[in-house]
Structures are given as structure tokens and as C-alpha cells.
Amino acid sequence: MATIVKKQLGQTEDQLIAQFRKKVLNDDILGELKKREFYIKPSRARYEKMKRVKKGKR
């Protein structure tokens, strides 16, 4: 998934960078990157999911 930001007429480079940062944060690209950084075995993923569900019920 590519993040594309086009420069508008009269827009400075600083504004363009700020627009890019805002778009990256809204798309949660960094969170997805951290989640996919390491492989998680399916059994471990099920265990973590079960743990989150139990924690939420309390």
C-alpha cells in the first residue's frame, strides 16, 4: 500500500511533509509495520487473542 501525497499549488515542503506524516498516522502504517516485524506462529496468535479476550471480560 503506497502513501501518495501530491504537492498543491503554493504549498511549502514543510507543509507537504506534515501532510505526509498525518496521512501515515491516520493509515496506521507504523502500527502495521511493528505488528509484521516478526513472524508469530498461529498457536501463539490464538493464545494472545484468548488472553486479550479474558482481560477484557474482567
CHARMM-style PDB file with segment names, atoms N, HN, CA, C and O in Angstrom:
ATOM      1  N   MET     1       0.844  -1.158   0.000  1.00  0.00      PROA
ATOM      2  CA  MET     1       0.000   0.000   0.000  1.00  0.00      PROA
ATOM      3  C   MET     1       0.897   1.231   0.000  1.00  0.00      PROA
ATOM      4  O   MET     1       1.697   1.430   0.914  1.00  0.00      PROA
ATOM      5  N   ALA     2       0.758   2.026  -1.002  1.00  0.00      PROA
ATOM      6  HN  ALA     2       0.107   1.864  -1.744  1.00  0.00      PROA
ATOM      7  CA  ALA     2       1.585   3.218  -1.133  1.00  0.00      PROA
ATOM      8  C   ALA     2       0.859   4.432  -0.562  1.00  0.00      PROA
ATOM      9  O   ALA     2      -0.358   4.564  -0.690  1.00  0.00      PROA
ATOM     10  N   THR     3       1.617   5.296   0.058  1.00  0.00      PROA
ATOM     11  HN  THR     3       2.606   5.188   0.162  1.00  0.00      PROA
ATOM     12  CA  THR     3       1.071   6.546   0.576  1.00  0.00      PROA
ATOM     13  C   THR     3       1.507   7.654  -0.362  1.00  0.00      PROA
ATOM     14  O   THR     3       2.691   7.973  -0.465  1.00  0.00      PROA
ATOM     15  N   ILE     4       0.539   8.231  -1.039  1.00  0.00      PROA
ATOM     16  HN  ILE     4      -0.423   7.972  -0.955  1.00  0.00      PROA
ATOM     17  CA  ILE     4       0.837   9.248  -2.041  1.00  0.00      PROA
ATOM     18  C   ILE     4       0.310  10.590  -1.564  1.00  0.00      PROA
ATOM     19  O   ILE     4      -0.853  10.719  -1.184  1.00  0.00      PROA
ATOM     20  N   VAL     5       1.182  11.584  -1.591  1.00  0.00      PROA
ATOM     21  HN  VAL     5       2.127  11.480  -1.899  1.00  0.00      PROA
ATOM     22  CA  VAL     5       0.811  12.953  -1.241  1.00  0.00      PROA
ATOM     23  C   VAL     5       1.292  13.837  -2.377  1.00  0.00      PROA
ATOM     24  O   VAL     5       2.481  13.865  -2.692  1.00  0.00      PROA
ATOM     25  N   LYS     6       0.364  14.557  -2.991  1.00  0.00      PROA
ATOM     26  HN  LYS     6      -0.602  14.534  -2.735  1.00  0.00      PROA
ATOM     27  CA  LYS     6       0.720  15.434  -4.101  1.00  0.00      PROA
ATOM     28  C   LYS     6       0.833  16.867  -3.609  1.00  0.00      PROA
ATOM     29  O   LYS     6       0.044  17.325  -2.783  1.00  0.00      PROA
ATOM     30  N   LYS     7       1.825  17.558  -4.134  1.00  0.00      PROA
ATOM     31  HN  LYS     7       2.466  17.186  -4.805  1.00  0.00      PROA
ATOM     32  CA  LYS     7       2.059  18.952  -3.747  1.00  0.00      PROA
ATOM     33  C   LYS     7       1.028  19.846  -4.431  1.00  0.00      PROA
ATOM     34  O   LYS     7       0.847  19.803  -5.648  1.00  0.00      PROA
ATOM     35  N   GLN     8       0.361  20.653  -3.614  1.00  0.00      PROA
ATOM     36  HN  GLN     8       0.508  20.688  -2.625  1.00  0.00      PROA
ATOM     37  CA  GLN     8      -0.618  21.601  -4.125  1.00  0.00      PROA
ATOM     38  C   GLN     8       0.091  22.904  -4.504  1.00  0.00      PROA
ATOM     39  O   GLN     8       1.221  23.155  -4.086  1.00  0.00      PROA
ATOM     40  N   LEU     9      -0.569  23.697  -5.273  1.00  0.00      PROA
ATOM     41  HN  LEU     9      -1.487  23.493  -5.613  1.00  0.00      PROA
ATOM     42  CA  LEU     9      -0.017  24.978  -5.700  1.00  0.00      PROA
ATOM     43  C   LEU     9       0.150  25.894  -4.488  1.00  0.00      PROA
ATOM     44  O   LEU     9      -0.812  26.138  -3.760  1.00  0.00      PROA
ATOM     45  N   GLY    10       1.350  26.394  -4.273  1.00  0.00      PROA
ATOM     46  HN  GLY    10       2.131  26.195  -4.864  1.00  0.00      PROA
ATOM     47  CA  GLY    10       1.627  27.292  -3.162  1.00  0.00      PROA
ATOM     48  C   GLY    10       1.922  26.586  -1.848  1.00  0.00      PROA
ATOM     49  O   GLY    10       2.034  27.238  -0.810  1.00  0.00      PROA
ATOM     50  N   GLN    11       2.049  25.268  -1.874  1.00  0.00      PROA
ATOM     51  HN  GLN    11       1.958  24.738  -2.717  1.00  0.00      PROA
ATOM     52  CA  GLN    11       2.317  24.501  -0.653  1.00  0.00      PROA
ATOM     53  C   GLN    11       3.829  24.356  -0.470  1.00  0.00      PROA
ATOM     54  O   GLN    11       4.545  24.009  -1.409  1.00  0.00      PROA
ATOM     55  N   THR    12       4.306  24.625   0.750  1.00  0.00      PROA
ATOM     56  HN  THR    12       3.724  24.906   1.514  1.00  0.00      PROA
ATOM     57  CA  THR    12       5.736  24.514   1.018  1.00  0.00      PROA
ATOM     58  C   THR    12       6.104  23.059   1.287  1.00  0.00      PROA
ATOM     59  O   THR    12       5.238  22.205   1.479  1.00  0.00      PROA
ATOM     60  N   GLU    13       7.416  22.796   1.296  1.00  0.00      PROA
ATOM     61  HN  GLU    13       8.120  23.490   1.140  1.00  0.00      PROA
ATOM     62  CA  GLU    13       7.884  21.440   1.560  1.00  0.00      PROA
ATOM     63  C   GLU    13       7.544  21.007   2.986  1.00  0.00      PROA
ATOM     64  O   GLU    13       7.233  19.842   3.231  1.00  0.00      PROA
ATOM     65  N   ASP    14       7.607  21.959   3.928  1.00  0.00      PROA
ATOM     66  HN  ASP    14       7.859  22.906   3.729  1.00  0.00      PROA
ATOM     67  CA  ASP    14       7.269  21.642   5.317  1.00  0.00      PROA
ATOM     68  C   ASP    14       5.803  21.229   5.445  1.00  0.00      PROA
ATOM     69  O   ASP    14       5.476  20.292   6.173  1.00  0.00      PROA
ATOM     70  N   GLN    15       4.934  21.928   4.740  1.00  0.00      PROA
ATOM     71  HN  GLN    15       5.200  22.689   4.149  1.00  0.00      PROA
ATOM     72  CA  GLN    15       3.517  21.577   4.762  1.00  0.00      PROA
ATOM     73  C   GLN    15       3.287  20.212   4.121  1.00  0.00      PROA
ATOM     74  O   GLN    15       2.435  19.443   4.566  1.00  0.00      PROA
ATOM     75  N   LEU    16       4.046  19.923   3.085  1.00  0.00      PROA
ATOM     76  HN  LEU    16       4.738  20.548   2.724  1.00  0.00      PROA
ATOM     77  CA  LEU    16       3.929  18.642   2.401  1.00  0.00      PROA
ATOM     78  C   LEU    16       4.373  17.500   3.313  1.00  0.00      PROA
ATOM     79  O   LEU    16       3.734  16.449   3.350  1.00  0.00      PROA
ATOM     80  N   ILE    17       5.456  17.703   4.041  1.00  0.00      PROA
ATOM     81  HN  ILE    17       5.975  18.557   4.011  1.00  0.00      PROA
ATOM     82  CA  ILE    17       5.936  16.686   4.985  1.00  0.00      PROA
ATOM     83  C   ILE    17       4.927  16.490   6.107  1.00  0.00      PROA
ATOM     84  O   ILE    17       4.682  15.358   6.525  1.00  0.00      PROA
ATOM     85  N   ALA    18       4.339  17.576   6.600  1.00  0.00      PROA
ATOM     86  HN  ALA    18       4.538  18.495   6.260  1.00  0.00      PROA
ATOM     87  CA  ALA    18       3.329  17.480   7.661  1.00  0.00      PROA
ATOM     88  C   ALA    18       2.104  16.718   7.167  1.00  0.00      PROA
ATOM     89  O   ALA    18       1.523  15.925   7.908  1.00  0.00      PROA
ATOM     90  N   GLN    19       1.716  16.954   5.933  1.00  0.00      PROA
ATOM     91  HN  GLN    19       2.188  17.598   5.331  1.00  0.00      PROA
ATOM     92  CA  GLN    19       0.578  16.250   5.344  1.00  0.00      PROA
ATOM     93  C   GLN    19       0.890  14.756   5.219  1.00  0.00      PROA
ATOM     94  O   GLN    19       0.026  13.918   5.478  1.00  0.00      PROA
ATOM     95  N   PHE    20       2.110  14.426   4.826  1.00  0.00      PROA
ATOM     96  HN  PHE    20       2.811  15.106   4.615  1.00  0.00      PROA
ATOM     97  CA  PHE    20       2.521  13.030   4.711  1.00  0.00      PROA
ATOM     98  C   PHE    20       2.497  12.341   6.073  1.00  0.00      PROA
ATOM     99  O   PHE    20       1.982  11.230   6.199  1.00  0.00      PROA
ATOM    100  N   ARG    21       3.056  13.000   7.094  1.00  0.00      PROA
ATOM    101  HN  ARG    21       3.474  13.903   6.991  1.00  0.00      PROA
ATOM    102  CA  ARG    21       3.065  12.425   8.445  1.00  0.00      PROA
ATOM    103  C   ARG    21       1.646  12.161   8.940  1.00  0.00      PROA
ATOM    104  O   ARG    21       1.368  11.112   9.521  1.00  0.00      PROA
ATOM    105  N   LYS    22       0.760  13.113   8.708  1.00  0.00      PROA
ATOM    106  HN  LYS    22       0.986  13.965   8.237  1.00  0.00      PROA
ATOM    107  CA  LYS    22      -0.629  12.972   9.146  1.00  0.00      PROA
ATOM    108  C   LYS    22      -1.294  11.790   8.449  1.00  0.00      PROA
ATOM    109  O   LYS    22      -2.043  11.039   9.072  1.00  0.00      PROA
ATOM    110  N   LYS    23      -1.023  11.629   7.172  1.00  0.00      PROA
ATOM    111  HN  LYS    23      -0.414  12.240   6.666  1.00  0.00      PROA
ATOM    112  CA  LYS    23      -1.614  10.528   6.414  1.00  0.00      PROA
ATOM    113  C   LYS    23      -1.071   9.186   6.898  1.00  0.00      PROA
ATOM    114  O   LYS    23      -1.821   8.214   6.995  1.00  0.00      PROA
ATOM    115  N   VAL    24       0.218   9.123   7.201  1.00  0.00      PROA
ATOM    116  HN  VAL    24       0.827   9.912   7.123  1.00  0.00      PROA
ATOM    117  CA  VAL    24       0.823   7.888   7.707  1.00  0.00      PROA
ATOM    118  C   VAL    24       0.213   7.519   9.056  1.00  0.00      PROA
ATOM    119  O   VAL    24      -0.085   6.350   9.299  1.00  0.00      PROA
ATOM    120  N   LEU    25       0.025   8.499   9.932  1.00  0.00      PROA
ATOM    121  HN  LEU    25       0.267   9.449   9.735  1.00  0.00      PROA
ATOM    122  CA  LEU    25      -0.571   8.230  11.240  1.00  0.00      PROA
ATOM    123  C   LEU    25      -2.022   7.781  11.108  1.00  0.00      PROA
ATOM    124  O   LEU    25      -2.451   6.868  11.814  1.00  0.00      PROA
ATOM    125  N   ASN    26      -2.779   8.406  10.219  1.00  0.00      PROA
ATOM    126  HN  ASN    26      -2.431   9.148   9.646  1.00  0.00      PROA
ATOM    127  CA  ASN    26      -4.179   8.036  10.034  1.00  0.00      PROA
ATOM    128  C   ASN    26      -4.321   6.648   9.418  1.00  0.00      PROA
ATOM    129  O   ASN    26      -5.272   5.933   9.735  1.00  0.00      PROA
ATOM    130  N   ASP    27      -3.412   6.259   8.560  1.00  0.00      PROA
ATOM    131  HN  ASP    27      -2.640   6.839   8.303  1.00  0.00      PROA
ATOM    132  CA  ASP    27      -3.473   4.942   7.923  1.00  0.00      PROA
ATOM    133  C   ASP    27      -2.908   3.851   8.818  1.00  0.00      PROA
ATOM    134  O   ASP    27      -3.002   2.671   8.478  1.00  0.00      PROA
ATOM    135  N   ASP    28      -2.319   4.219   9.962  1.00  0.00      PROA
ATOM    136  HN  ASP    28      -2.242   5.177  10.238  1.00  0.00      PROA
ATOM    137  CA  ASP    28      -1.731   3.283  10.932  1.00  0.00      PROA
ATOM    138  C   ASP    28      -0.688   2.384  10.264  1.00  0.00      PROA
ATOM    139  O   ASP    28      -0.649   1.178  10.509  1.00  0.00      PROA
ATOM    140  N   ILE    29       0.132   2.966   9.440  1.00  0.00      PROA
ATOM    141  HN  ILE    29       0.100   3.945   9.240  1.00  0.00      PROA
ATOM    142  CA  ILE    29       1.175   2.219   8.740  1.00  0.00      PROA
ATOM    143  C   ILE    29       2.253   1.755   9.709  1.00  0.00      PROA
ATOM    144  O   ILE    29       2.739   0.629   9.596  1.00  0.00      PROA
ATOM    145  N   LEU    30       2.634   2.602  10.658  1.00  0.00      PROA
ATOM    146  HN  LEU    30       2.240   3.516  10.749  1.00  0.00      PROA
ATOM    147  CA  LEU    30       3.690   2.230  11.603  1.00  0.00      PROA
ATOM    148  C   LEU    30       3.234   1.104  12.522  1.00  0.00      PROA
ATOM    149  O   LEU    30       4.022   0.218  12.854  1.00  0.00      PROA
ATOM    150  N   GLY    31       1.980   1.127  12.934  1.00  0.00      PROA
ATOM    151  HN  GLY    31       1.339   1.846  12.664  1.00  0.00      PROA
ATOM    152  CA  GLY    31       1.451   0.049  13.774  1.00  0.00      PROA
ATOM    153  C   GLY    31       1.446  -1.279  13.040  1.00  0.00      PROA
ATOM    154  O   GLY    31       1.780  -2.318  13.609  1.00  0.00      PROA
ATOM    155  N   GLU    32       1.066  -1.235  11.779  1.00  0.00      PROA
ATOM    156  HN  GLU    32       0.794  -0.391  11.317  1.00  0.00      PROA
ATOM    157  CA  GLU    32       1.064  -2.452  10.962  1.00  0.00      PROA
ATOM    158  C   GLU    32       2.490  -2.956  10.755  1.00  0.00      PROA
ATOM    159  O   GLU    32       2.728  -4.164  10.749  1.00  0.00      PROA
ATOM    160  N   LEU    33       3.423  -2.049  10.587  1.00  0.00      PROA
ATOM    161  HN  LEU    33       3.230  -1.068  10.592  1.00  0.00      PROA
ATOM    162  CA  LEU    33       4.822  -2.428  10.407  1.00  0.00      PROA
ATOM    163  C   LEU    33       5.360  -3.116  11.653  1.00  0.00      PROA
ATOM    164  O   LEU    33       6.044  -4.135  11.552  1.00  0.00      PROA
ATOM    165  N   LYS    34       5.056  -2.568  12.829  1.00  0.00      PROA
ATOM    166  HN  LYS    34       4.499  -1.741  12.910  1.00  0.00      PROA
ATOM    167  CA  LYS    34       5.505  -3.179  14.079  1.00  0.00      PROA
ATOM    168  C   LYS    34       4.880  -4.551  14.271  1.00  0.00      PROA
ATOM    169  O   LYS    34       5.526  -5.471  14.771  1.00  0.00      PROA
ATOM    170  N   LYS    35       3.614  -4.685  13.870  1.00  0.00      PROA
ATOM    171  HN  LYS    35       3.088  -3.937  13.464  1.00  0.00      PROA
ATOM    172  CA  LYS    35       2.917  -5.957  14.029  1.00  0.00      PROA
ATOM    173  C   LYS    35       3.523  -7.037  13.124  1.00  0.00      PROA
ATOM    174  O   LYS    35       3.569  -8.208  13.501  1.00  0.00      PROA
ATOM    175  N   ARG    36       3.978  -6.653  11.959  1.00  0.00      PROA
ATOM    176  HN  ARG    36       3.941  -5.702  11.653  1.00  0.00      PROA
ATOM    177  CA  ARG    36       4.517  -7.617  10.993  1.00  0.00      PROA
ATOM    178  C   ARG    36       6.038  -7.750  11.042  1.00  0.00      PROA
ATOM    179  O   ARG    36       6.626  -8.434  10.204  1.00  0.00      PROA
ATOM    180  N   GLU    37       6.669  -7.111  12.003  1.00  0.00      PROA
ATOM    181  HN  GLU    37       6.192  -6.555  12.684  1.00  0.00      PROA
ATOM    182  CA  GLU    37       8.125  -7.123  12.074  1.00  0.00      PROA
ATOM    183  C   GLU    37       8.660  -8.540  12.279  1.00  0.00      PROA
ATOM    184  O   GLU    37       9.667  -8.921  11.682  1.00  0.00      PROA
ATOM    185  N   PHE    38       7.984  -9.314  13.125  1.00  0.00      PROA
ATOM    186  HN  PHE    38       7.166  -9.004  13.610  1.00  0.00      PROA
ATOM    187  CA  PHE    38       8.401 -10.681  13.408  1.00  0.00      PROA
ATOM    188  C   PHE    38       7.248 -11.627  13.121  1.00  0.00      PROA
ATOM    189  O   PHE    38       6.081 -11.262  13.268  1.00  0.00      PROA
ATOM    190  N   TYR    39       7.579 -12.839  12.713  1.00  0.00      PROA
ATOM    191  HN  TYR    39       8.526 -13.135  12.593  1.00  0.00      PROA
ATOM    192  CA  TYR    39       6.560 -13.847  12.455  1.00  0.00      PROA
ATOM    193  C   TYR    39       6.008 -14.355  13.778  1.00  0.00      PROA
ATOM    194  O   TYR    39       6.766 -14.642  14.705  1.00  0.00      PROA
ATOM    195  N   ILE    40       4.696 -14.463  13.862  1.00  0.00      PROA
ATOM    196  HN  ILE    40       4.080 -14.230  13.110  1.00  0.00      PROA
ATOM    197  CA  ILE    40       4.041 -15.007  15.049  1.00  0.00      PROA
ATOM    198  C   ILE    40       3.348 -16.293  14.632  1.00  0.00      PROA
ATOM    199  O   ILE    40       2.522 -16.306  13.719  1.00  0.00      PROA
ATOM    200  N   LYS    41       3.699 -17.374  15.317  1.00  0.00      PROA
ATOM    201  HN  LYS    41       4.370 -17.364  16.058  1.00  0.00      PROA
ATOM    202  CA  LYS    41       3.089 -18.653  14.993  1.00  0.00      PROA
ATOM    203  C   LYS    41       1.585 -18.575  15.258  1.00  0.00      PROA
ATOM    204  O   LYS    41       1.147 -17.854  16.154  1.00  0.00      PROA
ATOM    205  N   PRO    42       0.795 -19.318  14.477  1.00  0.00      PROA
ATOM    206  CA  PRO    42      -0.655 -19.279  14.669  1.00  0.00      PROA
ATOM    207  C   PRO    42      -1.088 -19.663  16.082  1.00  0.00      PROA
ATOM    208  O   PRO    42      -2.037 -19.089  16.615  1.00  0.00      PROA
ATOM    209  N   SER    43      -0.400 -20.630  16.693  1.00  0.00      PROA
ATOM    210  HN  SER    43       0.371 -21.097  16.259  1.00  0.00      PROA
ATOM    211  CA  SER    43      -0.772 -21.024  18.052  1.00  0.00      PROA
ATOM    212  C   SER    43      -0.524 -19.875  19.032  1.00  0.00      PROA
ATOM    213  O   SER    43      -1.311 -19.664  19.954  1.00  0.00      PROA
ATOM    214  N   ARG    44       0.551 -19.145  18.836  1.00  0.00      PROA
ATOM    215  HN  ARG    44       1.191 -19.316  18.086  1.00  0.00      PROA
ATOM    216  CA  ARG    44       0.860 -18.001  19.702  1.00  0.00      PROA
ATOM    217  C   ARG    44      -0.158 -16.877  19.484  1.00  0.00      PROA
ATOM    218  O   ARG    44      -0.557 -16.199  20.431  1.00  0.00      PROA
ATOM    219  N   ALA    45      -0.571 -16.689  18.235  1.00  0.00      PROA
ATOM    220  HN  ALA    45      -0.247 -17.239  17.466  1.00  0.00      PROA
ATOM    221  CA  ALA    45      -1.562 -15.659  17.935  1.00  0.00      PROA
ATOM    222  C   ALA    45      -2.892 -15.993  18.613  1.00  0.00      PROA
ATOM    223  O   ALA    45      -3.542 -15.107  19.169  1.00  0.00      PROA
ATOM    224  N   ARG    46      -3.298 -17.260  18.571  1.00  0.00      PROA
ATOM    225  HN  ARG    46      -2.771 -17.979  18.120  1.00  0.00      PROA
ATOM    226  CA  ARG    46      -4.532 -17.673  19.248  1.00  0.00      PROA
ATOM    227  C   ARG    46      -4.428 -17.449  20.744  1.00  0.00      PROA
ATOM    228  O   ARG    46      -5.374 -16.976  21.374  1.00  0.00      PROA
ATOM    229  N   TYR    47      -3.277 -17.788  21.316  1.00  0.00      PROA
ATOM    230  HN  TYR    47      -2.508 -18.172  20.805  1.00  0.00      PROA
ATOM    231  CA  TYR    47      -3.043 -17.612  22.750  1.00  0.00      PROA
ATOM    232  C   TYR    47      -3.147 -16.138  23.136  1.00  0.00      PROA
ATOM    233  O   TYR    47      -3.793 -15.797  24.127  1.00  0.00      PROA
ATOM    234  N   GLU    48      -2.515 -15.269  22.357  1.00  0.00      PROA
ATOM    235  HN  GLU    48      -1.990 -15.546  21.552  1.00  0.00      PROA
ATOM    236  CA  GLU    48      -2.554 -13.832  22.644  1.00  0.00      PROA
ATOM    237  C   GLU    48      -3.976 -13.285  22.513  1.00  0.00      PROA
ATOM    238  O   GLU    48      -4.401 -12.450  23.313  1.00  0.00      PROA
ATOM    239  N   LYS    49      -4.706 -13.756  21.506  1.00  0.00      PROA
ATOM    240  HN  LYS    49      -4.361 -14.434  20.857  1.00  0.00      PROA
ATOM    241  CA  LYS    49      -6.080 -13.312  21.307  1.00  0.00      PROA
ATOM    242  C   LYS    49      -6.954 -13.739  22.483  1.00  0.00      PROA
ATOM    243  O   LYS    49      -7.773 -12.959  22.969  1.00  0.00      PROA
ATOM    244  N   MET    50      -6.778 -14.983  22.939  1.00  0.00      PROA
ATOM    245  HN  MET    50      -6.112 -15.617  22.544  1.00  0.00      PROA
ATOM    246  CA  MET    50      -7.541 -15.501  24.063  1.00  0.00      PROA
ATOM    247  C   MET    50      -7.230 -14.689  25.329  1.00  0.00      PROA
ATOM    248  O   MET    50      -8.120 -14.400  26.129  1.00  0.00      PROA
ATOM    249  N   LYS    51      -5.963 -14.330  25.490  1.00  0.00      PROA
ATOM    250  HN  LYS    51      -5.240 -14.565  24.840  1.00  0.00      PROA
ATOM    251  CA  LYS    51      -5.541 -13.546  26.643  1.00  0.00      PROA
ATOM    252  C   LYS    51      -6.196 -12.155  26.630  1.00  0.00      PROA
ATOM    253  O   LYS    51      -6.624 -11.658  27.672  1.00  0.00      PROA
ATOM    254  N   ARG    52      -6.270 -11.535  25.448  1.00  0.00      PROA
ATOM    255  HN  ARG    52      -5.922 -11.939  24.601  1.00  0.00      PROA
ATOM    256  CA  ARG    52      -6.909 -10.225  25.330  1.00  0.00      PROA
ATOM    257  C   ARG    52      -8.399 -10.301  25.641  1.00  0.00      PROA
ATOM    258  O   ARG    52      -8.952  -9.396  26.266  1.00  0.00      PROA
ATOM    259  N   VAL    53      -9.050 -11.385  25.204  1.00  0.00      PROA
ATOM    260  HN  VAL    53      -8.600 -12.119  24.696  1.00  0.00      PROA
ATOM    261  CA  VAL    53     -10.483 -11.549  25.454  1.00  0.00      PROA
ATOM    262  C   VAL    53     -10.740 -11.718  26.945  1.00  0.00      PROA
ATOM    263  O   VAL    53     -11.657 -11.106  27.494  1.00  0.00      PROA
ATOM    264  N   LYS    54      -9.934 -12.544  27.599  1.00  0.00      PROA
ATOM    265  HN  LYS    54      -9.189 -13.041  27.153  1.00  0.00      PROA
ATOM    266  CA  LYS    54     -10.104 -12.760  29.035  1.00  0.00      PROA
ATOM    267  C   LYS    54      -9.864 -11.470  29.811  1.00  0.00      PROA
ATOM    268  O   LYS    54     -10.570 -11.187  30.779  1.00  0.00      PROA
ATOM    269  N   LYS    55      -8.886 -10.696  29.398  1.00  0.00      PROA
ATOM    270  HN  LYS    55      -8.312 -10.925  28.612  1.00  0.00      PROA
ATOM    271  CA  LYS    55      -8.569  -9.446  30.081  1.00  0.00      PROA
ATOM    272  C   LYS    55      -9.717  -8.449  29.925  1.00  0.00      PROA
ATOM    273  O   LYS    55      -9.990  -7.670  30.838  1.00  0.00      PROA
ATOM    274  N   GLY    56     -10.373  -8.468  28.798  1.00  0.00      PROA
ATOM    275  HN  GLY    56     -10.150  -9.101  28.056  1.00  0.00      PROA
ATOM    276  CA  GLY    56     -11.483  -7.550  28.546  1.00  0.00      PROA
ATOM    277  C   GLY    56     -12.738  -7.895  29.315  1.00  0.00      PROA
ATOM    278  O   GLY    56     -13.554  -7.011  29.575  1.00  0.00      PROA
ATOM    279  N   LYS    57     -12.921  -9.148  29.688  1.00  0.00      PROA
ATOM    280  HN  LYS    57     -12.258  -9.866  29.477  1.00  0.00      PROA
ATOM    281  CA  LYS    57     -14.133  -9.568  30.393  1.00  0.00      PROA
ATOM    282  C   LYS    57     -14.113  -9.192  31.863  1.00  0.00      PROA
ATOM    283  O   LYS    57     -15.169  -9.147  32.494  1.00  0.00      PROA
ATOM    284  N   ARG    58     -12.957  -8.923  32.419  1.00  0.00      PROA
ATOM    285  HN  ARG    58     -12.099  -8.959  31.906  1.00  0.00      PROA
ATOM    286  CA  ARG    58     -12.873  -8.621  33.854  1.00  0.00      PROA
ATOM    287  C   ARG    58     -13.403  -7.282  34.200  1.00  0.00      PROA
ATOM    288  OT1 ARG    58     -13.394  -6.899  35.370  1.00  0.00      PROA
TER     289      ARG     58
END
